């Protein structure tokens, strides 16, 4: 059954965008989800449907928001080991292994991080946004290893999601890419959207794209490869992999954006989410975490040192 929320716009929010006002007043949704509801005709202002997220509200207007009924989570908890770096009553920081899918999707309805979290947390996961991704605030690709944050409740989820959207959430990666970069540090500022020739892939494009910014720093240079530290300013799908391919330095082992002749021994891209930092939703204190490079990454570095 759909949940209906109603409230009046107060003076403090007069003149603000519709999506921001709803985001500030409705705990159980994130701004991106609010925008989706608006687009799907789920928001009325003074009983008139408004589909423009940029609509400026006035004090005294009545807002009515229809939240769709949450999807039923037809998934089985699974006793799969999880490498937990940090845990408290609001969140978990998990060090995800390479090869593990984060959340269920077509072809992967078991063996995912979500299945493991459902077993470990015994139902104590956020249910925000009404999807089949309980607790998942952000994700990393199946073949990318490293740190991931998980929310145990909607309060934490919304706070952390807003930090990511406002670019206040620190995420740094390490990667090995092909060939030697010209400069020791730099920035790739190029919009990313769906590849018009292959909808399963992303690409640097101006069509239906979103701005994407990746900063990089060279850690070491090898014969034919470079070891990088990368910092995300935005968080688009496959951002690092697309940006590195765009500048001609594909991530080693990447079978989607890399060269046709891939390094099969890596079993996917040599990319590790090494650092995350954020303001704790409950304490308002900044905390950060680093994870060691996994064995596959260190083994590859040792191998290319010998070339």
HUUR-V224561 format. One record per run of one state. SS is the DSSP state (a for helix, b for strand, c for the rest). FROM is the first residue (numbers start at 1). LEN is the number of residues. If there is no record, write none. Layout:
<<SS;FROM;LEN> <SS;FROM;LEN>>
This chain:
<<c;1;2> <b;3;6> <c;9;2> <a;11;3> <c;14;3> <b;17;1> <a;18;8> <c;26;5> <a;31;9> <c;40;3> <b;43;3> <c;46;2> <b;48;2> <c;50;6> <b;56;1> <c;57;5> <b;62;6> <c;68;16> <b;84;4> <c;88;3> <b;91;6> <c;97;8> <b;105;1> <c;106;2> <b;108;1> <c;109;4> <a;113;9> <c;122;6> <a;128;3> <c;131;5> <b;136;1> <c;137;8> <b;145;7> <c;152;2> <a;154;12> <c;166;4> <b;170;9> <c;179;6> <b;185;5> <c;190;2> <b;192;4> <c;196;2> <b;198;7> <c;205;5> <b;210;1> <c;211;2> <b;213;10> <c;223;2> <b;225;8> <c;233;6> <a;239;8> <c;247;4> <b;251;1> <c;252;12> <a;264;3> <c;267;4> <b;271;9> <c;280;6> <b;286;5> <c;291;4> <a;295;11> <c;306;2>>
